[in-house]
């Protein structure tokens, strides 16, 4: 009998999209989306064997995979860029699309301020981006509703996830530069991949096939 492997998946809206794609790839995660207080779910599949699925906060998934608690998982590219975990990122899963962008009040240009204050959940991304443009910003790390910060004078601009931009518009903010595009990524623990190469690569290839079937074309890892 093959060893039980652990999968780290993010809770919230991305979980449904993850379960849908994995199911199309032959890794049926069953009813883990149903409301429950359980955080660890046992799953058995005919094609890929047995798994334990850990439902985690999105920003915690990379740590569980990096440290080998989970053999693989799903994480947003924004989280991976911010945390820089020592994991493999073999596949863009093509859902959870959004962008990391700069936003500010109309009439405020953070690039014209000598040392702008930038509110963000992504201090490393924001600091590195402004520094790369020759502007050493003062980073104010926050969580929750980042959009409030420029409205009350805490920050000159924000760096945050933007999907439709509707929240920005409703709060009198305008979207500026996009720093990078975001989507969900498949990530592997390096040691787990060496130990379970055939099994994990099989899952990866099944996901590639499911993505190709969705797009009606060829998808490469």
N, C-alpha and C positions, 0 to 999 in steps of 0.2 A: 504494500500500500504506500502510495506517495505521501511525503511529508505534508502536513498542513501548513500552508503559507498564509501570511497575514497581508491584507490590503488596507492601506490608509486612504479613506475617502473624505472629502470635505462635506460637512453638513450644509444645509440651505438649498438654494435653488439649483446649484450646480449638481447636486446629488441625483436629481431626477434625470438630467441629461447624461450623466455618467452611467447610470443604470440602464438607460435606453441603449446607448452605444455598446456597452459591454454585453447586453443581451443579444444584440444583433451580431456580435462577434462570437456568440456561443458560450459566454460566461454569464449565465443567468444568476443575478444576485437576489432573486426571489422577492420577498416582501419587505426588504430593509427600509423602503421609503415610508412604510406605514408608521403613524405616530406611535412612539413607544419610548420608554425610559432606558431601554437596552442600548448600550454603546458598543457591544461586541456581538456580531451576528455570525453564526455558523452557516456556511454555504457549501453544498456539494454539487459538482458538475460532472457530467459524463466525460466531457472532452478534456478538462483541465484538472480534475481532481478536487480536493477539499481545501477550503479557505476559511479563515476568520476575517471578517470585515470590521475594521474599526472606524466608527463615525467620529470625526474630529473637527475641531475648528480649522478653518482653511489655512490659517497661518502656521498651524502646528504640524500639518502633514509632512513637510520636508524634514523636520527633526526626527519624526518617527521612522522615516525611510532612511535618512542619513545614518542613524545610529543602529540600524538593523532590526528594529522592532517589527517593521513592516518590510517585506521583500520588495514591494512596489506600491505606487499610489498615484493619485491625481492631484496636481497643484496648479494654481494660476501662475502664469509667467511673471506677473507683477511680484508675487511673493518670492519666486525663485531669484529674480534680479535683486530684490531688496536683501534677501537673506544670504544668497550665494552659498547654498548648501553643497556639500561634496556628494552629489548624486548624478546619475546619468539621466539625460533628458532626450530619449530617442524618438519621441513622436509628439507632434502637435495634434491634439484631438479635435480641433476645429469647432469647439463650442465654448460658451462663456466669453464670447468676444466683447471687448470694450477697449479702452485706451487709458493710458496714464497721461494726463494733460495738465497744463497750467491754466488757471482761471483767476480773474481779478475783477474789480469793479470797473464799470465803464469810465474811461478817462484816466485810469491809473495804468502807467506803463512801468512794470517792475524792473525793466532793463534800463530805465533812466534813473533809477535810485541807486546810490553808491553801494549800499549794503542792504538790500531789501530783506524784510522779514517774511519768511515763507512758512505757512502752516501746512502740515502734512502728516499722513500716516506712514510715509515712506521717506524717512530722513536721509538714508543713504542715496536713494535715487535722486531726490531733490537736490541735495548738496552737491553730488557729483555732476549733475546736469548744469547747474548754475556755474559751478567752478569751471566746467569745460567751455563755457561761453565767456570766461574771464570775469565773472561776477561772483565774488565770495558772499553768498547769502547767509543770513542768520536764520537757522532752521528752528522752528517751533514745533515739536512733535506733539500731536494731538490724536485723539480717537473720537469716533462719533461724527457729529455733524460738522465737518471741516468748513463748510460754506459760511458758518457764522463768523469765523475769525476776521475776514476782511470787512465785514459789515459793521463790526464794533471797534475796529482799529487795532486788533491784536496782530494782524498781518497785512502786508501789502498785496499778497497773492497766495494762492494755494496750489499744491500739487496733489491731485487726487484721481481716483478712477472716474471716468466719464463713460456712460453708455449712450444715453440719448441726449444729454445736455439739458433736459427739462428742469431738473432741480436747480441748476445754475441760473437758468433764465427766470425762474420763479423768485429767485432771491437776488435779482438785479446784478448777476455776475455774467461776464462774457468769457467764452472759452478762447484761450490763446493757443500756444504751440502744443502739438502732440509730441510727447517724449518718446513713446513707443506704443505699439499695438499689443494687446493682451489676448491670450486664449488659454484654455486648459491644456496641460501637458502631462503625458505619461512619464513617471519618473521611476528609476530602479535604484535599489541599493547595490553598490558595486560588488560586494562580497556575495550577496544573494544571487546576482546574475552569474557569477562564476560557478556557484554551487548548483544552481538550478537552470543552467543555460537553456537546455532544450525546452523546458516548460515555460520559462518566461519569454523566450524568443517566440515560442508558439503563440502565446497570448498577444505579443506585439504584432505578429504577422496577421493574426485573426482580426485585430483592431484595424490594421492597415486595409484589409479586405473589406471590412464593414464601412470604413470611410470611403473607399473607392466605390462601393455599391451605392452609397448615399449620393455621391457626386456624379455617378454615371461615367466616371473616368478612372484614371490611374492615380493612386495616392502612394507616395513613397515615404519611408521612415527617415 
